[in-house]
Structure formats: C-alpha cells, structure tokens
Amino acid sequence: MNSTQPQNNAVPSQQSWEFAEDYVAMPEAVRLARDEATLSGLTPISPGVVATLTVLAATTRAKLVVEVGTAMGASALALFEGMAEGGILTSIDPETDSQLPARKLLTEAGYTSSKFRLIAGNPLEVLPKLNSGAYDIVFVNGDKLEYVEYVANAERLLRPGGLLVVNDVLWHNQVADPENEGDEAIIIREALQAVNESDAYQQTLLPIGNGLLVAVKN
C-alpha cells in the first residue's frame, strides 16, 4: 500500500479545520436554534463550539451554569446536552427578542421552565446579583466591548474547579494581529490578559469557531 509521509508540524488545512468543526453531529434542537439565530441576523456558535460546550458540561457534571448572551438558545441547548440531571441554566441577554425564541426552543426540547432562567437585562447589572462561588460554568458570549467586566464577574461566580468559557476570542483574526486597533480586538485582548495575569486559573485557547478560551478556576 502506497502512503505519503506526512510533513512534520504541518499546519492543518482549511479542509481539516472544517472536518474537525463538523466532526460531531449537532442535536436537532441546537440546529434549529442556530438556524433561528442566522435568520435573525445573529452569528450562531459554530458546530465545534457546540460540541465543546457539551463535553465541558459533561466533564464538570455541571449543575449550575450561567451564560451571557442567549443567542436564540443554541448555547443553552448545547450545555444542557452535557449537564447533570437536575441542572439549572441561567441565561442573561439585554434583548428580549433573543430570549422569546430561546424559551420556545428549550421548551420544545423537553426542558421545563424550572430548568432555566432567561433574564432580559443588562448583564453588568445582573451578574453582581448572582451567588458567589456557586457556578460550575460561566459562558461568555455577549457584547464584546464588555468582555473585561464579564471575565471579572466570572471569577467571583465560579466555584473551585469551575470553568470560564469565553467565545469569539480570536474575533475574525483581529485579536492575533497586533496592528489591529479595533475596539473589539482591544477589549478582547484586555480580557485575555486579565485571565493570563490572574492566579485564579489554568487555561487554554482553542482555535475552534471564532476562538474559545477555556479556563479552570483553581
């Protein structure tokens, strides 16, 4: 059998990245929520991020999760796929229009209203009211210009061993470009720096979707 010797340290091709992103089939409920987000002009979390959220929730046996940014419920549904029985998810979004479809899709997927709280409000006003050290996962996917504040709140909210998960941290290749001075790129860099400089976390940055930071609280 003929074989081609792989090149050492070869960078994955676009085809390989697409293969990895689509490797795990999405649950139908998540697919519907992503479609709803797209139709509403929102950018849904990628299939790779969907699978990763489910794995992280399952790994931590998460029972209490808070997310910033409802985005029609796709991330909530992905997290529920991995959460422990009896888990409760709190989703915060300033846009009611993002939460009404999410409520419908969550209910249709079999999650009763006792399993989730959809809070329509300013995350920077809601997060400080949540219990300290209570949450297994904090998923950040809201306003990029508020990422620094979201990350600061997450450290207080997470229990030891809990996960901070931040979406879009590569932001369309802008964050890695030191010459890019766009507002979002600057703020995301500051949020990443805050996690880097904190003694509270062990972390990794995954090049899936638009970039996903995963940090475990010490």
N, C-alpha and C positions, 0 to 999 in steps of 0.2 A: 504493500500500500504506500503510495506516494504521500508525503506530507511536507508542509512548508514550515521551516524553522521560524518560530516567532521571534520578532525583534525584541531585545531587552529594553524594558522601560518604554515600550511603545505607548503613545497616548491613545486612549480609546477613541474610535471614530464616531462620527455622528450616528452611524448605524448601530454601533454598540451602545451608545447612550440611549437611543430610542428603544433598543431591545431591553435594556435594564429598566427604563421607565415603565414599559408596558408588560413587564415580566409577570406581575401578579394581576390577575383579573379583578376588576372592581366589582363590589356588590352592586346590584341593580339600583338600590336606593341611593347610593353615592353617585352613581352615573346620572340619575335623574336630577339630583341636586346640582351637580356640575353643569348639566345642560341648562338648568334654570338660571344659574349664575351667568353663563355665557349669553343667554338670551336677554338678560338684564344689563348687559354691558360690563359685567364684572369679570375678572380673571380668576377662574377657579384654581384650587390647588391641583397640582399635577398628579397623575396616577401613581408616580413614585412616592410622592409625599403622602398620598392616601395610604399606601401600603405601609409606609414607615410609621405613620401615626398609629395604625392598628397594632403593629409589632411593639411599639414603645408602650402603648397602653396595656398590652398583654404581658409584657416583660415586667412592668411595675405592678401588675394586678391592680390597676388604678380604680379607686372607688370615688374619689373626688377630683374633678377636673374643672378648670376654668379656662375659657378661651376668650381672646379679644378679637372680635371680627367674626360675625356669624356667617356671612357669605352664602346665604341660602341653605346652610346646614350641611354642606359636604364634609367639612372637617369634623363636625359633631358626630355625624354618622360613621365616619372612619374611626373616630376614637371609641365610640360605643361598640364597634365590632370587636375591640380588644379589651374593653373594660371588664372588671369583675362584676359578677352578679350583684345587683343592688346598687351599682354605681350611679352617681348623680353628676350631671354636667351642667355648668353654668356658662352661658354664652352672653357676652356683652357687645352691643353694637348700637351706635347712635342712630342708625337708620332703621326705622320700623319696617320699611319696605323690604329689608333683607331678612327680617325675622318672621313675617307672616308666612311666606312660602316654607321657611325652615320648620315652623311649627307643624304645618300640614304634612310635610315630608317625613318628619320624625314620627308623627302620629301614625301615618300610613305604614311606616316601617315596623310598627309594633311597640314603640316607646311611649308609655303613658306620660301624662303631664307631671306626674310625681318623680319622673326620672330626669327631668331637665328644667332649668330655669332660663328663660330668654328675657334678658333685661335690656330694654331700649333706653339707653342713656349714655352719657359721656363716660368712657372707660376710666378717665383720670379722676372722676368723681365717685365711681362705683368701686373700683379696686381697693381704695383705702378702707372701705367699709367691710370688706371680706375678712374672715378669720385668719389670723397669723398662724403659720406652720400647719395648715390644715390640708393642703392640696398635694396630690400626687403628681399632677402635671399642670403647668401653665403653658398654654399655646398662644403665641403672639402672632396675629395676622391682621392687625388693624392699620391705622393711619401711620405711615412710615415716619412722618415728622414727629411722632410721639413715642417712637421705639425706646428712646433712652428712659423715659418715665415708666413705660411698661416693664422694662427689664428691672428697674429699681423696685417696683412694686412686687415683682415676681419673687425676688429674694426673700422678702418678708412672708409671702404667702406659702411658699413651698416647705414641706417637711424635709428633714434629712433623708436623702435618697430620692427625693422628688426630682422631676425633670422640668427644666426650662427648655421649651422648643420654640424657636423663632423662625418664621418663614420669610422668604424673599431676601435673604441677607446678601445675596450676590447682585440683586436688583439690576437685571438686564445688562450684566457685565460692567456696570458703572462703579461698583464698590471697589473692585480689584484694580481699577485704573486710578493711580494716584493723581493724575492730572484732571480727573473729573471732579468738578466742584458743584455739581448739582445738589440741591437741598437734601433730597432723599439719600443720595450717596454719602453725604457728610454725616447726616444723623445716624444712618445705619453703621457707619464706621465708628462713631462715638459709642453706640450701643455695644458693638462688638468689643471695643476697647474696654468698656466698663466691665464686661464679663471676663475679659483677659486679665484685667488688673485685680479682680476680686479673688480673695482666698476662699470664697464660698463654693467654687465649682471646679469640677473636672469636665472638660468639654471637647467637642469635635465639631467640625464644619463639613457638612455633607454636600457634595455637588449634585444634588437631585433637585428637580423642579427649577426654581429660581434661587436655589441655595437654602439649606436648612441647618441652623445651629441647634445642636443638642448638648445641653449641659446638665450634669447631675449635681445636685447640691450635697455638699459634704455633711 
